């Protein structure tokens, strides 16, 4: 298996873990708000005030133990998830840099590591916030910085992946879809930062679709005959 084949395999593992997390994730926050379409895990990451936090995980652990335990389980598994998606992003751009003889792509490769490290810090804050007596205000501040470092790293990486696909003229349909979805992912990331209620679901979906396109591209390149 060549390097692009390994990238495609990493992407498949990302999708498997994504599906696993989707199945076990709680389906509703403690206090649903009409019109808020975010899943509970994403809504938890987007909290900005103690009131936002209460709306997602409830007032205390005694009354919302099942919900908080489910969220904690997802966030513990997320340590595996972030490791795999971070490696996937880093490997994709490192392989592009090697294949095209252009070391500038290694700059984008580093975004996978940045997202991973920020996600670790974010998850530590999330796991602490579900415990009664937590320093909610301080943890929200920590989470806010870490969360948006992560999402902007992922959004920029998605736009970069779209550009990487667009540069390859051998796959005309994929290159066009790739650049549109990649740029949209970054656009939705900016929009989500401005409005953390209306746009995060679109941001996450666009980034995920970009990953899917990266896997398709890596697989097709890995199967192409050597010239």
C-alpha positions in Angstrom: 0.0 0.0 0.0 1.4 3.4 -1.0 1.2 6.6 1.1 -2.1 7.8 -0.5 -3.6 4.4 0.3 -2.6 4.8 4.0 -4.3 8.3 4.0 -7.5 6.7 2.6 -7.4 4.0 5.3 -7.0 6.6 8.0 -10.0 8.5 6.6 -12.1 5.3 6.7 -11.2 4.9 10.4 -12.3 8.5 11.0 -15.7 7.7 9.4 -16.1 4.5 11.5 -15.4 6.4 14.7 -17.7 9.2 13.5 -20.5 6.7 13.1 -19.9 5.2 16.5 -20.0 8.5 18.2 -23.2 9.5 16.3 -24.9 6.3 17.6 -24.0 6.7 21.2 -24.3 10.5 21.5 -27.3 11.8 23.5 -30.1 13.0 21.2 -31.4 16.0 23.3 -30.0 18.6 25.6 -31.4 19.2 29.1 -33.5 22.2 28.1 -34.2 22.2 24.3 -34.7 25.5 22.6 -37.1 25.7 19.7 -35.2 26.2 16.4 -31.8 25.0 17.8 -30.8 22.1 15.5 -27.4 21.4 17.0 -26.7 18.0 18.5 -26.0 18.1 22.3 -22.2 17.5 21.9 -21.8 20.4 19.4 -24.1 22.6 21.5 -21.9 21.8 24.6 -18.8 23.0 22.7 -20.5 26.2 21.7 -21.6 27.4 25.2 -20.4 30.9 26.1 -22.2 31.6 29.4 -23.2 29.6 32.5 -26.8 29.9 31.3 -25.9 28.3 28.0 -24.2 25.5 29.9 -27.2 24.8 32.1 -29.4 24.6 29.0 -27.2 21.9 27.6 -26.3 19.7 30.6 -28.8 20.7 33.3 -28.5 22.4 36.6 -26.8 19.6 38.5 -25.5 16.0 38.1 -28.1 14.5 40.4 -31.0 15.3 38.1 -29.1 14.9 34.8 -26.7 12.1 35.6 -27.7 10.0 32.5 -27.3 12.9 30.1 -23.9 14.0 31.6 -22.6 10.4 31.7 -23.5 10.0 28.0 -21.7 13.3 27.2 -18.7 12.3 29.2 -18.5 8.9 27.4 -18.5 10.6 24.0 -15.8 13.1 25.1 -13.6 10.3 26.4 -13.9 8.4 23.1 -13.2 11.7 21.4 -9.5 11.4 22.6 -9.2 8.5 20.1 -11.2 10.4 17.5 -9.0 13.5 17.6 -5.9 11.4 17.4 -7.1 9.7 14.2 -8.5 12.8 12.5 -5.4 14.8 13.4 -3.2 12.1 11.9 -5.5 11.9 8.8 -5.2 15.7 8.1 -1.4 15.7 8.8 -0.8 12.6 6.6 -3.0 14.0 3.7 -1.0 17.2 3.4 2.3 15.6 4.0 1.6 13.1 1.2 0.5 15.9 -1.1 3.7 17.8 -0.3 5.8 14.7 -1.1 3.9 13.7 -4.2 4.0 17.2 -5.7 7.4 18.2 -4.5 6.0 21.3 -2.8 6.9 21.7 0.9 4.5 24.5 1.3 1.7 21.9 1.9 3.5 20.9 5.1 2.2 24.2 6.6 -1.3 22.8 6.3 -0.2 19.4 7.6 0.6 21.1 10.9 -3.1 22.1 11.2 -3.9 18.5 12.0 -1.6 18.6 15.0 -2.9 22.0 16.1 -6.5 20.8 16.0 -5.6 17.7 17.9 -3.8 19.6 20.7 -6.6 22.2 21.0 -9.2 19.4 21.1 -7.3 17.7 24.0 -7.5 21.0 26.0 -11.1 21.5 25.0 -12.1 18.0 26.1 -10.4 18.4 29.5 -12.6 21.4 30.1 -15.7 19.7 28.9 -15.1 16.7 31.2 -14.6 19.0 34.1 -17.7 21.1 33.5 -20.1 18.1 33.9 -19.0 17.8 37.5 -20.8 19.6 40.3 -18.8 22.4 41.9 -16.7 23.1 38.8 -15.3 26.5 38.1 -17.7 27.1 35.3 -16.7 30.6 34.3 -13.0 29.7 34.1 -13.7 26.5 32.3 -15.9 28.2 29.7 -13.1 30.7 29.0 -10.6 27.9 28.5 -13.0 25.9 26.3 -13.9 28.9 24.2 -10.3 29.5 23.2 -9.5 25.8 22.7 -12.7 25.1 20.8 -12.2 27.9 18.2 -8.5 27.1 17.7 -9.7 23.6 16.9 -12.5 24.6 14.6 -10.6 27.2 12.7 -7.7 24.8 12.2 -10.2 22.3 10.8 -11.9 24.9 8.7 -8.6 26.2 7.2 -7.5 22.7 6.6 -10.7 21.9 4.8 -10.3 25.0 2.5 -6.7 23.9 1.9 -7.8 20.4 1.0 -10.3 21.9 -1.5 -7.4 23.8 -3.0 -5.2 20.7 -3.1 -8.0 18.8 -5.0 -8.6 21.8 -7.3 -4.9 21.8 -8.4 -5.2 18.2 -9.7 -6.8 18.6 -13.2 -7.0 14.8 -13.7 -10.3 14.7 -11.7 -12.4 17.5 -13.0 -15.6 16.8 -11.1 -13.9 16.1 -7.8 -11.7 19.1 -8.0 -14.7 21.4 -8.5 -16.8 19.9 -5.7 -13.7 19.8 -3.5 -12.9 23.5 -3.8 -16.6 24.5 -3.3 -17.1 22.4 -0.2 -13.7 23.2 1.2 -14.3 27.0 0.9 -17.8 26.6 2.3 -16.4 24.7 5.3 -14.2 27.7 6.2 -17.0 30.1 5.5 -19.3 28.2 7.9 -16.6 28.2 10.5 -16.5 32.0 10.4 -20.3 32.1 10.5 -20.4 29.7 13.4 -18.0 31.9 15.4 -20.3 34.8 14.8 -23.5 32.9 15.4 -22.8 29.7 17.4 -26.5 28.6 17.2 -27.5 28.8 13.6 -24.3 27.6 11.7 -22.3 25.0 13.6 -24.2 22.0 12.2 -23.4 23.2 8.7 -19.8 23.8 9.6 -19.4 20.3 10.9 -21.1 18.8 7.9 -19.0 20.7 5.4 -15.8 19.7 7.1 -16.9 16.1 7.2 -17.8 16.1 3.5 -14.4 17.6 2.7 -12.8 14.7 4.6 -14.9 12.3 2.5 -13.7 14.0 -0.7 -10.1 13.7 0.6 -10.5 10.0 1.1 -12.0 9.5 -2.4 -9.1 11.5 -3.9 -6.5 9.6 -1.9 -8.0 6.3 -2.8 -8.2 7.2 -6.5 -4.6 8.4 -6.6 -3.4 5.3 -4.7 -5.1 3.1 -7.4 -3.8 5.1 -10.4 -1.0 3.3 -12.4 2.5 4.6 -11.8 3.8 6.7 -14.6 
